[in-house]
Amino acid sequence: MPVPLHNVSINTATLGYKASIRETVDAIAHAGFGGIAPWRREIESGAARTIGRYIRDAGLRVSGYCRSTYFPASSPEAWSASIEDNRQALRDAAELGAECFVLVAGGLPNGSRDLAGARQQIADGIAALMRDAAALGVPLAIEPLHPMYAADRSCINTIEQALDLCTLLDPSGIGPLGVAIDVYHTWWDPKLEAMIGRAGRENRILAYHVNDWLDPTSDLLMDRGLPGEGVIDLSWFGNCIRDTGYNGLSELEVFSKLLQNTPNDQLLKKCAASLTAL
C-alpha cells in the first residue's frame, strides 16, 4: 500500500532548483504532499523567518534543512569558521521550523590522508553544535553517506558509525542528536536491519530519505532513481523503518540529471506515482 501523499516530503533538490523557493512551496503544496526539505542555497539569500511562515501557511512541514558545512578543515581557524557557519544555519533551521538539521559531515581536508583525524574533527564539530541545537529546538541528524564519498563528502559511512557517534556525544540519549537514514547510502550495508533496529530502540531516527539505486548507474551523485526504478527493496526498507515506531515523513530526495529538466508539475506527478514502491 503506497505511503499517503500527506506523509511524504519533497526534498527540493529533487526538483532541481528551477523555481524560487516560494514557487516551489506552492507547487509541492498544490500537489498534495505534506512536507518540504529546502536547501541553504534557497534560504540564505532571503529571510528565513518569512520563508518559514510562508511554508507553514501553505500547510507544509519542514522535514529537514540541508545541509551542514563540512567539519574537517586544514587549520583550526577554518574549523572554527565551519562551526560558526553551521550555527547560523541552525538559526535559520529554527526559523523555518525544521524538524532536523541534516549533517553531511565532510571527508578529508585538502591534501590530508588522516582519516581518523577527520573523524575526530567531525565528532568535535558536532559536540560544539549540540548546545545551540538544544537551545533552538532543532535536533542534529547525522547522515551516513555511501563509502564512495568518504574522501570528499563524508567519512561517516554507516548507520553504525553514526549511532556510535550519538552514543559518544549523547550517552544519555536525551540530547538533540540522531541520524538521517537515506536508502541510497545505506541499502548495501550487511548490518542494515540490525542497525535500523538499534536506531529505533535508541530513539535516534530523525529523518528517512527515499530514492532508488539504478543499475547501471551513470553518475555517482546525479543518477538516483525515483522509487521503483532501481534495485533497492524499498517496501522491505520502509517496513523496517516503520517497525521501529518512526512516524515522521518519508522524504523523497532524488538527485538526477535526467529529471532536472522535467517541469515541476510533471515531476511531482511522477514522484506521487512512485510511492507505490514504498
C-alpha positions in Angstrom: 0.0 0.0 0.0 1.6 3.3 -1.0 2.5 5.9 1.6 -0.1 8.7 1.6 1.0 12.0 0.0 0.5 13.9 3.2 3.1 11.6 4.8 5.7 12.5 2.2 8.1 15.4 2.0 9.8 16.6 -1.2 13.5 17.5 -0.9 13.9 20.5 -3.2 17.0 19.0 -4.8 14.6 16.6 -6.5 13.1 19.5 -8.4 16.5 20.9 -9.4 16.1 24.4 -8.1 14.3 25.5 -11.2 12.0 27.9 -9.4 12.0 30.3 -6.5 11.5 28.8 -3.0 8.0 30.3 -2.9 7.1 28.8 -6.2 8.5 25.5 -5.1 6.5 25.6 -1.9 3.3 26.4 -3.8 3.9 23.5 -6.3 4.6 21.0 -3.5 1.6 22.0 -1.5 -0.7 22.1 -4.6 0.4 18.5 -5.5 -0.8 17.4 -2.1 2.5 16.5 -0.4 2.8 17.1 3.3 6.3 18.5 3.6 9.3 20.1 2.1 13.1 19.9 2.8 14.8 23.0 1.5 18.5 23.7 0.9 20.5 26.5 2.3 21.2 27.9 -1.2 17.4 28.6 -1.4 17.1 30.2 2.0 20.3 32.1 2.8 19.6 34.8 0.2 16.2 35.6 1.8 14.6 35.9 5.2 14.4 32.5 6.9 11.6 33.7 9.2 9.5 35.0 6.3 10.1 31.8 4.3 9.2 29.6 7.3 5.9 31.5 7.7 5.2 31.0 4.0 5.8 27.3 4.3 3.6 26.9 7.3 0.8 29.0 5.7 1.0 26.5 2.8 0.3 23.7 5.2 3.7 22.0 4.9 6.1 20.7 7.4 9.8 21.1 7.1 11.1 17.5 7.4 14.8 18.7 7.4 17.1 21.5 6.5 20.0 20.7 4.1 22.8 20.7 5.0 25.8 21.3 7.3 29.1 22.9 6.2 31.7 20.2 6.3 33.5 19.9 9.6 37.1 18.7 8.8 39.4 21.5 7.9 43.1 22.1 7.3 43.5 24.6 10.0 42.0 25.5 13.4 40.7 28.8 12.0 38.9 27.0 9.1 37.4 24.5 11.5 36.1 27.3 13.8 34.7 29.1 10.7 32.7 26.0 9.8 31.3 25.8 13.3 30.1 29.4 13.0 28.6 28.8 9.6 26.7 25.8 10.9 25.5 27.8 13.9 23.9 30.4 11.6 22.4 27.6 9.5 20.9 26.2 12.8 19.3 29.5 13.5 17.8 29.5 10.0 16.6 26.0 10.5 14.8 27.1 13.7 13.1 30.0 11.9 11.9 27.5 9.2 10.5 25.2 11.8 12.8 22.4 10.6 12.4 19.0 12.3 16.1 18.4 12.0 19.3 19.9 10.6 21.0 17.4 8.3 24.7 16.9 9.0 26.7 15.8 5.9 29.9 15.8 7.9 32.7 16.1 5.3 35.7 14.0 4.3 39.4 14.5 4.2 40.7 18.1 4.2 42.6 19.0 1.1 46.0 17.2 1.0 45.2 15.1 4.0 45.3 11.3 4.4 44.4 11.4 8.1 41.0 9.7 8.1 41.0 9.2 11.9 41.8 12.8 12.3 39.0 13.9 10.0 36.5 11.7 12.0 37.7 13.3 15.2 37.2 16.8 13.8 33.6 15.7 12.9 33.0 14.5 16.5 34.4 17.7 17.9 32.3 19.8 15.5 29.1 18.0 16.3 29.8 18.4 20.0 30.3 22.1 19.5 26.9 22.5 18.0 24.8 20.5 20.5 24.2 23.3 22.9 23.0 25.5 20.1 20.8 22.8 18.7 19.2 22.2 22.1 18.6 25.9 22.7 17.0 26.3 19.3 15.0 23.1 19.4 16.4 21.7 16.2 18.0 18.3 16.5 21.1 17.4 14.6 20.7 14.5 12.2 23.9 12.7 11.2 23.5 11.3 7.7 25.9 8.5 6.9 26.9 8.6 3.2 27.9 5.7 0.9 31.6 4.8 1.3 32.3 6.2 -2.2 32.0 9.6 -0.6 34.5 9.0 2.3 37.2 11.1 0.8 35.2 14.2 0.0 31.6 14.4 1.3 31.6 12.3 4.4 33.7 9.8 6.2 30.8 8.8 8.3 29.6 5.9 6.1 27.4 3.5 8.1 24.4 3.8 10.4 26.5 2.1 13.0 29.2 4.8 12.8 26.6 7.5 13.1 24.9 5.8 16.1 28.3 5.2 17.8 28.9 9.0 17.5 25.5 9.6 19.0 26.3 7.4 21.9 29.7 9.0 22.4 28.4 12.6 22.4 25.0 12.0 23.9 25.3 8.8 26.1 22.0 9.6 28.0 20.1 9.6 24.7 18.1 12.8 25.6 20.1 15.3 23.6 19.4 16.9 20.3 21.2 14.2 18.2 20.2 11.4 15.9 20.5 10.0 12.4 19.1 10.6 9.0 18.8 7.3 7.1 19.0 7.6 3.3 18.3 4.4 1.4 20.7 5.3 -1.4 23.6 5.5 1.0 22.8 2.6 3.3 20.9 -0.1 1.3 24.1 -2.2 0.7 25.1 -2.5 4.4 25.2 -6.1 5.7 24.2 -4.8 9.2 21.3 -2.7 7.8 18.4 -4.4 9.5 20.2 -4.7 12.9 21.3 -1.0 12.7 17.8 0.3 11.8 16.5 -1.7 14.8 19.2 -0.2 17.0 18.4 3.3 15.8 14.8 2.7 16.7 15.5 1.3 20.1 17.7 4.3 20.9 15.1 6.7 19.5 17.6 8.2 17.1 15.8 8.2 13.7 15.2 11.8 12.8 14.7 11.5 9.0 14.1 8.9 6.4 15.2 9.7 2.8 13.9 7.6 -0.1 15.0 7.2 -3.7 16.5 4.3 -5.7 19.8 2.9 -6.9 19.9 2.5 -10.6 21.8 -0.4 -12.2 23.8 0.5 -14.2 24.3 4.0 -12.8 25.9 6.7 -14.9 26.8 9.2 -12.2 27.6 8.5 -8.5 25.9 11.7 -7.4 23.3 12.8 -10.0 21.8 9.5 -11.2 19.5 8.4 -8.5 16.2 6.9 -9.5 12.6 7.5 -8.3 11.3 4.8 -6.0 10.7 1.6 -8.0 13.1 2.4 -10.8 16.1 0.6 -9.3 17.3 -2.3 -7.2 16.5 -1.4 -3.6 13.8 -3.3 -1.9 12.0 -0.2 -0.7 9.0 -1.9 0.7 11.1 -4.0 3.0 13.2 -1.0 3.9 10.2 1.1 4.7 8.7 -1.7 6.8 11.9 -1.9 8.8 11.8 1.9 9.5 8.2 1.9 10.4 8.6 -1.2 12.7 10.8 1.0 14.9 7.9 3.3 15.6 9.2 6.0 13.3 6.2 8.2 12.3 8.0 11.0 10.6 7.7 12.0 6.9 9.3 9.9 4.2 11.4 12.4 2.3 11.9 12.0 -1.5 15.4 13.1 -2.3 16.3 12.2 -5.8 19.4 13.8 -7.3 19.1 13.2 -11.1 20.4 14.9 -14.2 17.6 13.2 -16.2 14.9 14.6 -14.1 16.2 18.2 -13.7 14.6 19.4 -16.9 11.2 18.0 -16.3 8.7 20.7 -15.4 7.9 20.7 -11.7 4.2 19.9 -12.0 5.0 16.9 -14.2 7.9 15.8 -11.9 5.7 16.0 -8.8 3.2 13.7 -10.5 6.0 11.3 -11.2 7.0 11.5 -7.6 3.4 10.8 -6.4 3.2 7.8 -8.8 6.5 6.4 -7.5 5.1 6.0 -4.0 3.6 2.6 -4.9 7.1 1.2 -4.4 7.2 2.2 -0.8 
